[in-house]
Amino acid sequence: MFNATVQSIRASTPKIAQKCKYKDCLGVLSANAYRCLSTSSCLHGKVVPRKRPRVIHEIAGLEPITYADRMHFVPGLAKPRFPEWDRGWKDPLHYQSPKLEDMPLHKDKTCYIFNQRTNVLEGVRQALWLSKSVLIKGLPAQIVTLSEDPANQIENQDDRVQNAIKNSRLWDTNENRPPRERFCPSLIHNLLHLCGSMHVTHPELAKRILADKYSLAATWRRGEDVFQVRGQNGLLLNSMTPVPVVAGDEQIQSTADQALETFYPISPTIDLQCTRVFQEKNDTGFRPDYPFPHAHTLFLMEMGNAPKLLPEQLRAKMIMFAFGNALTRAHALYGMEPRVLEKPIVVQSVATNGRIFQFVVFQLNTTDLQSDNGIKNLAWVDEDQPLYEFAKVRPVIKKKVVQVPAGLSGYEPNTFKKFLALHLHGAA
């Protein structure tokens, strides 16, 4: 009876190993059908509870008897406590960080940080409150006019854009479905290369440069709280000349009568990183003598088959980092004192997951962000613009009927026209 049971277990072992999706499962059942508890318990999510540290009670007036003199463990005697040994030099393998209260950058007030991994609950509404901005649906009239002008289009534009999409989705890989980490940056660079081909008719395009992995730091106060935008956030197109102002004086003055949308009882600081060890820093990420000091367009890519940010949260990230780039530039030009800017600063932002594009134009009108009254900033948002519908290496066939053909299908030319208009803004 026992031998028959062992044979049945051995026969089922390869089937179990084939069905298991994790590599660690292969070591659960060995050739002799023994169970490895250290591996199988991890796969089933059983977490070993952490041992509680032993509490050593100290009695005033009594000195514990230790085994320090004997130099080896003795049952019944207390463990000795030795003073910390000072090596005389900093050993990175034995570094012990000081307490938060003892750090030189520790402050009594909490700072709320928005970084590239922040996933705010309220999305665009929360970003508008943090940046003291008013939302306007769609793109500004100047950019819409640029997109509809035939003089601002590339020769054989639709064919060349479709070839750029096919190059990133179909021709650059031999996989049925390439990962977004591969085709998303390739698509952005291909589209930027097409836009750069117009520098013959628009010489101002030659006065721009693309920067990658730059680090931004912007600090401001909203009410009684301190906020920061920090970290690396994508590709930044810099220019020698600033982006032209989008809204006129009348539209800027009219924002003083508009009220900011609130989302009570939810706190505006929800989902932001909280810390008390911080430095109030304002840095564009570039040297003061950088020849391309003006931020033109920020490109964000939401990569991965399981996106980390939903479209609403992605648009909030676009607004916040465009606001951060504009605020640091305003502090560099006009100083740290809150004021209404004589010449507003405009920063654009484009985000994509490889198929759907989001467009944001942000205009910083004031650096007086502490109160909800007065002139406010402006944010134009054009959301969920598909560049194409499908890009398949092989056709999708169901019940002997081709549902989706192979290749590129559902191309939308208006999306690239908006992309090109944002690129030509300030050069046309």
C-alpha positions as CSV (number, residue, x, y, z in Angstrom):
1,M,0.0,0.0,0.0
2,F,2.8,2.4,0.9
3,N,4.8,1.7,-2.3
4,A,1.7,2.3,-4.4
5,T,1.2,5.7,-2.8
6,V,4.8,6.7,-3.4
7,Q,4.6,5.7,-7.0
8,S,1.4,7.8,-7.5
9,I,3.1,10.8,-5.9
10,R,6.2,10.4,-8.1
11,A,3.9,10.3,-11.2
12,S,2.1,13.5,-10.2
13,T,5.3,15.4,-9.5
14,P,6.1,16.5,-13.2
15,K,2.5,17.5,-13.7
16,I,2.6,19.8,-10.7
17,A,5.9,21.3,-11.8
18,Q,4.5,22.0,-15.2
19,K,1.4,23.8,-13.9
20,C,3.3,25.9,-11.4
21,K,4.0,29.5,-12.7
22,Y,6.8,30.3,-10.3
23,K,10.3,29.2,-10.6
24,D,10.4,28.5,-6.8
25,C,7.7,25.9,-7.2
26,L,10.2,23.6,-9.0
27,G,12.0,23.0,-5.7
28,V,8.9,22.3,-3.7
29,L,8.7,18.6,-4.8
30,S,11.9,16.9,-5.3
31,A,12.5,13.7,-7.2
32,N,11.7,11.6,-4.1
33,A,8.5,13.6,-3.5
34,Y,9.7,15.3,-0.3
35,R,8.1,18.6,0.6
36,C,10.4,21.6,1.1
37,L,8.6,23.6,3.8
38,S,10.9,26.6,3.5
39,T,9.8,27.1,-0.1
40,S,6.2,26.0,-0.1
41,S,5.3,28.1,2.9
42,C,6.6,31.2,1.1
43,L,4.5,30.4,-2.0
44,H,1.4,30.2,0.1
45,G,2.0,33.6,1.7
46,K,2.7,32.4,5.2
47,V,4.9,35.0,6.9
48,V,6.9,33.9,9.9
49,P,6.0,36.3,12.8
50,R,8.9,38.5,13.9
51,K,10.3,37.6,17.2
52,R,9.8,40.2,19.9
53,P,13.1,41.6,21.3
54,R,13.9,40.4,24.8
55,V,13.1,43.1,27.4
56,I,16.0,43.5,29.9
57,H,14.7,45.0,33.1
58,E,17.1,47.2,35.0
59,I,16.8,47.5,38.8
60,A,18.1,50.6,40.4
61,G,20.9,50.0,42.8
62,L,21.7,46.5,41.5
63,E,24.4,45.7,39.0
64,P,23.8,42.6,36.8
65,I,26.4,39.8,36.9
66,T,27.7,39.1,33.4
67,Y,30.1,36.7,31.8
68,A,32.3,39.4,30.5
69,D,35.3,38.2,32.6
70,R,35.0,34.6,31.4
71,M,34.8,35.7,27.7
72,H,32.3,33.0,26.8
73,F,28.6,32.4,27.3
74,V,27.6,31.1,30.7
75,P,24.0,30.0,31.3
76,G,22.3,32.1,34.1
77,L,24.6,35.1,33.7
78,A,23.5,38.3,31.9
79,K,24.8,39.3,28.5
80,P,27.5,42.1,28.9
81,R,27.1,45.5,27.4
82,F,30.2,47.0,25.9
83,P,30.6,50.7,24.8
84,E,30.5,51.4,21.1
85,W,33.9,51.0,19.5
86,D,35.1,54.0,17.5
87,R,37.1,52.9,14.5
88,G,38.5,56.3,13.8
89,W,37.3,56.2,10.2
90,K,33.9,55.8,8.4
91,D,33.2,52.2,7.6
92,P,30.3,52.0,5.1
93,L,29.6,48.4,6.0
94,H,29.0,49.3,9.7
95,Y,27.3,52.7,9.3
96,Q,24.5,53.5,11.7
97,S,22.4,56.5,10.8
98,P,21.5,58.9,13.5
99,K,18.0,59.4,14.8
100,L,15.7,61.7,12.8
101,E,15.7,64.2,15.6
102,D,19.6,64.4,15.5
103,M,19.8,65.0,11.7
104,P,20.9,68.5,10.7
105,L,18.0,68.8,8.2
106,H,15.3,67.8,10.7
107,K,12.5,70.4,11.1
108,D,9.5,70.6,13.3
109,K,7.1,71.2,10.4
110,T,6.1,68.4,8.0
111,C,6.9,68.6,4.3
112,Y,4.7,67.0,1.7
113,I,6.5,65.8,-1.4
114,F,5.2,65.0,-4.8
115,N,7.5,62.6,-6.7
116,Q,7.4,60.6,-9.9
117,R,5.8,57.6,-8.0
118,T,3.0,59.6,-6.3
119,N,-0.5,58.3,-7.1
120,V,-2.8,61.0,-5.8
121,L,-6.4,60.0,-5.0
122,E,-8.2,63.0,-6.5
123,G,-6.1,63.2,-9.6
124,V,-6.4,66.5,-11.6
125,R,-8.5,68.2,-8.9
126,Q,-5.9,67.7,-6.3
127,A,-3.1,68.8,-8.6
128,L,-5.1,72.0,-9.4
129,W,-5.5,72.8,-5.7
130,L,-1.8,72.2,-5.0
131,S,-0.7,74.4,-7.8
132,K,-3.5,77.0,-7.3
133,S,-4.7,76.6,-10.8
134,V,-7.8,76.8,-12.9
135,L,-8.7,74.0,-15.4
136,I,-9.5,74.8,-19.0
137,K,-10.6,71.8,-21.2
138,G,-8.9,71.5,-24.6
139,L,-5.8,73.2,-26.0
140,P,-5.2,76.9,-26.3
141,A,-6.4,78.7,-29.4
142,Q,-2.9,79.5,-30.5
143,I,-1.9,75.8,-30.6
144,V,-5.1,74.8,-32.3
145,T,-4.4,77.3,-35.0
146,L,-0.9,75.9,-35.5
147,S,-2.2,72.4,-35.8
148,E,-4.7,73.4,-38.6
149,D,-2.3,75.5,-40.6
150,P,-1.1,73.4,-43.7
151,A,2.2,75.4,-43.7
152,N,3.1,73.7,-40.4
153,Q,2.8,70.1,-41.6
154,I,5.5,67.7,-42.8
155,E,5.6,66.5,-46.4
156,N,3.8,63.1,-46.6
157,Q,3.1,63.5,-42.9
158,D,0.6,60.7,-42.4
159,D,2.7,58.1,-44.2
160,R,5.8,59.1,-42.3
161,V,4.0,59.0,-38.9
162,Q,2.6,55.6,-39.7
163,N,6.0,54.3,-40.6
164,A,7.3,55.7,-37.3
165,I,4.6,53.8,-35.4
166,K,5.3,50.6,-37.3
167,N,9.0,51.0,-36.7
168,S,8.5,51.1,-32.9
169,R,5.7,48.5,-32.7
170,L,6.3,46.0,-35.6
171,W,9.7,46.3,-37.3
172,D,11.9,46.8,-34.2
173,T,11.1,43.4,-32.6
174,N,10.4,39.8,-33.4
175,E,7.9,39.4,-30.5
176,N,4.1,39.1,-30.9
177,R,3.6,41.9,-28.4
178,P,6.7,43.9,-27.5
179,P,6.8,45.4,-24.0
180,R,6.0,49.0,-23.4
181,E,9.4,49.6,-22.0
182,R,10.8,49.1,-25.5
183,F,8.3,50.6,-27.9
184,C,7.1,53.6,-25.9
185,P,10.5,55.5,-25.8
186,S,11.1,54.4,-29.4
187,L,7.8,56.0,-30.5
188,I,8.5,59.3,-28.7
189,H,12.0,59.5,-30.2
190,N,10.7,58.7,-33.7
191,L,8.0,61.4,-33.5
192,L,10.5,63.9,-32.2
193,H,12.8,63.1,-35.1
194,L,10.0,63.8,-37.5
195,C,9.3,67.1,-35.8
196,G,12.9,68.1,-35.9
197,S,13.0,67.6,-39.7
198,M,11.1,71.0,-39.9
199,H,14.1,73.0,-38.7
200,V,14.8,74.0,-42.3
201,T,11.5,76.1,-42.5
202,H,11.6,76.9,-38.7
203,P,15.2,77.8,-37.7
204,E,14.2,78.3,-34.1
205,L,13.9,74.5,-33.7
206,A,17.7,74.3,-33.9
207,K,17.9,76.2,-30.6
208,R,16.6,73.4,-28.5
209,I,18.0,70.3,-26.8
210,L,16.6,67.2,-25.2
211,A,17.7,66.4,-21.6
212,D,17.2,63.0,-19.9
213,K,17.4,62.0,-16.2
214,Y,17.5,65.6,-14.9
215,S,16.5,66.1,-11.3
216,L,14.0,68.8,-10.3
217,A,13.4,70.4,-6.9
218,A,10.7,73.1,-6.3
219,T,9.4,74.3,-2.9
220,W,6.4,76.4,-2.1
221,R,3.9,77.0,0.8
222,R,0.2,76.4,0.5
223,G,-1.6,77.7,3.6
224,E,0.5,76.6,6.6
225,D,2.0,73.5,4.9
226,V,5.2,73.1,2.9
227,F,5.1,71.3,-0.4
228,Q,7.8,70.1,-2.8
229,V,8.0,68.6,-6.2
230,R,11.2,66.5,-6.5
231,G,12.9,63.8,-8.5
232,Q,13.5,62.7,-12.1
233,N,10.4,62.9,-14.3
234,G,11.1,62.0,-17.9
235,L,12.5,63.8,-21.0
236,L,12.7,67.6,-21.0
237,L,12.9,69.6,-24.2
238,N,14.8,72.8,-23.3
239,S,15.0,76.0,-25.4
240,M,17.1,79.1,-25.6
241,T,14.0,81.3,-25.7
242,P,10.9,81.1,-23.4
243,V,7.6,79.7,-24.6
244,P,5.2,82.4,-25.7
245,V,2.5,83.5,-23.2
246,V,-0.8,81.8,-24.0
247,A,-3.4,83.7,-21.9
248,G,-3.7,87.5,-22.1
249,D,-4.0,90.0,-19.3
250,E,-7.8,90.0,-19.3
251,Q,-8.0,86.2,-18.9
252,I,-5.3,86.3,-16.2
253,Q,-7.2,89.0,-14.2
254,S,-10.5,87.1,-14.6
255,T,-9.0,84.1,-12.6
256,A,-9.1,86.2,-9.4
257,D,-12.9,85.8,-9.4
258,Q,-12.8,82.0,-9.9
259,A,-12.9,79.8,-6.8
260,L,-10.7,76.7,-6.5
261,E,-12.5,73.4,-6.5
262,T,-12.2,71.5,-3.1
263,F,-12.8,67.9,-2.3
264,Y,-13.7,68.1,1.4
265,P,-13.6,66.0,3.6
266,I,-10.5,64.5,1.8
267,S,-7.3,66.3,2.7
268,P,-5.3,67.9,-0.1
269,T,-2.2,66.2,1.3
270,I,-3.5,62.7,0.8
271,D,-1.1,60.2,-0.9
272,L,1.8,62.7,-0.7
273,Q,5.1,61.6,0.9
274,C,5.5,63.0,4.4
275,T,8.8,63.8,5.9
276,R,10.4,66.1,8.5
277,V,14.0,65.7,7.2
278,F,14.1,67.9,4.1
279,Q,15.9,70.9,2.5
280,E,14.0,73.8,1.1
281,K,15.5,73.7,-2.3
282,N,14.7,75.2,-5.7
283,D,16.7,73.8,-8.5
284,T,16.0,73.4,-12.2
285,G,18.5,70.5,-12.5
286,F,20.9,72.5,-14.6
287,R,23.7,74.9,-14.0
288,P,23.0,78.6,-13.9
289,D,25.1,79.2,-17.1
290,Y,23.2,76.4,-19.0
291,P,22.7,77.8,-22.6
292,F,19.1,76.3,-22.8
293,P,17.6,77.5,-19.5
294,H,13.9,77.6,-20.5
295,A,11.8,74.4,-20.2
296,H,9.7,73.9,-23.3
297,T,8.0,70.5,-23.2
298,L,8.1,67.7,-20.7
299,F,7.6,64.1,-22.1
300,L,6.3,61.4,-19.7
301,M,6.0,57.8,-20.6
302,E,3.7,55.4,-18.6
303,M,5.4,52.1,-19.4
304,G,4.6,48.5,-18.3
305,N,1.8,46.2,-19.2
306,A,0.2,47.0,-15.8
307,P,0.4,50.8,-15.7
308,K,1.3,52.3,-12.3
309,L,-0.8,55.3,-12.8
310,L,-4.4,55.6,-14.2
311,P,-5.0,58.3,-16.9
312,E,-6.4,60.7,-14.3
313,Q,-3.4,60.3,-12.0
314,L,-1.1,60.6,-15.0
315,R,-2.6,64.0,-15.9
316,A,-2.1,65.1,-12.3
317,K,1.5,64.2,-12.6
318,M,1.9,66.1,-15.8
319,I,0.4,69.2,-14.2
320,M,2.5,69.0,-11.1
321,F,5.9,68.6,-12.9
322,A,5.0,71.3,-15.4
323,F,4.2,73.5,-12.5
324,G,7.5,72.6,-10.8
325,N,9.6,73.4,-13.8
326,A,7.8,76.8,-14.2
327,L,8.1,77.6,-10.5
328,T,11.8,77.0,-10.3
329,R,12.3,79.1,-13.4
330,A,10.2,81.9,-11.8
331,H,12.3,81.8,-8.6
332,A,15.5,82.0,-10.7
333,L,14.2,85.1,-12.6
334,Y,12.2,87.0,-10.0
335,G,13.5,85.8,-6.7
336,M,11.8,83.9,-3.8
337,E,9.4,86.6,-2.8
338,P,5.8,85.8,-3.7
339,R,4.5,88.0,-6.5
340,V,2.4,88.2,-9.6
341,L,4.7,87.6,-12.5
342,E,5.2,90.5,-15.0
343,K,5.7,87.9,-17.8
344,P,4.0,84.5,-17.1
345,I,6.0,81.3,-17.7
346,V,4.6,78.6,-19.9
347,V,5.6,74.9,-19.8
348,Q,4.0,72.2,-21.9
349,S,3.7,68.5,-21.1
350,V,3.0,65.4,-23.2
351,A,2.4,61.9,-21.8
352,T,1.7,58.6,-23.5
353,N,1.4,54.9,-22.9
354,G,2.4,54.1,-26.5
355,R,-1.0,54.5,-28.0
356,I,-3.1,57.2,-26.1
357,F,-1.7,60.7,-25.7
358,Q,-2.3,63.3,-23.0
359,F,-1.6,67.0,-23.6
360,V,-1.1,69.7,-20.9
361,V,-0.2,73.4,-21.2
362,F,0.5,75.1,-17.9
363,Q,0.9,78.9,-17.5
364,L,2.4,80.2,-14.2
365,N,0.9,83.6,-13.5
366,T,1.8,84.0,-9.8
367,T,4.1,82.6,-7.2
368,D,1.8,83.8,-4.3
369,L,0.5,80.3,-3.6
370,Q,-0.2,80.5,0.1
371,S,-3.8,81.7,0.0
372,D,-6.7,80.8,-2.2
373,N,-7.5,84.4,-3.1
374,G,-6.0,86.5,-5.9
375,I,-4.8,85.7,-9.4
376,K,-4.5,82.0,-10.1
377,N,-2.5,79.9,-12.6
378,L,-4.0,78.3,-15.7
379,A,-3.8,74.7,-17.0
380,W,-5.1,73.5,-20.3
381,V,-5.7,69.8,-20.5
382,D,-6.6,67.7,-23.6
383,E,-7.1,64.1,-22.5
384,D,-7.2,60.7,-24.1
385,Q,-6.2,61.3,-27.7
386,P,-5.5,58.0,-29.4
387,L,-2.8,58.0,-32.1
388,Y,-3.9,54.6,-33.5
389,E,-6.3,51.8,-32.5
390,F,-4.3,48.5,-33.1
391,A,-0.8,47.5,-34.1
392,K,-0.7,43.7,-34.5
393,V,2.1,41.5,-35.6
394,R,-0.4,38.7,-36.4
395,P,-4.1,39.1,-37.1
396,V,-6.8,38.4,-34.4
397,I,-9.1,35.7,-35.8
398,K,-12.2,34.5,-34.0
399,K,-14.5,31.9,-35.5
400,K,-12.6,32.0,-38.8
401,V,-13.3,35.8,-39.1
402,V,-10.5,38.4,-39.0
403,Q,-11.5,40.7,-36.1
404,V,-8.3,42.8,-36.2
405,P,-6.0,42.7,-39.3
406,A,-2.2,42.5,-39.1
407,G,-0.3,45.7,-39.1
408,L,-1.4,49.2,-38.2
409,S,-5.1,50.1,-38.1
410,G,-7.2,53.0,-36.8
411,Y,-4.6,55.8,-37.3
412,E,-5.7,59.2,-36.0
413,P,-3.9,62.1,-37.9
414,N,-5.3,64.8,-35.6
415,T,-3.3,63.5,-32.6
416,F,0.0,64.0,-34.3
417,K,-1.1,67.4,-35.5
418,K,-1.5,68.4,-31.9
419,F,1.8,66.8,-31.0
420,L,3.5,68.8,-33.8
421,A,1.8,72.0,-32.9
422,L,3.1,71.8,-29.3
423,H,6.6,71.2,-30.7
424,L,6.3,74.2,-33.1
425,H,4.9,76.5,-30.4
426,G,7.4,79.3,-30.1
427,A,9.2,78.5,-33.3
428,A,6.4,79.1,-35.9
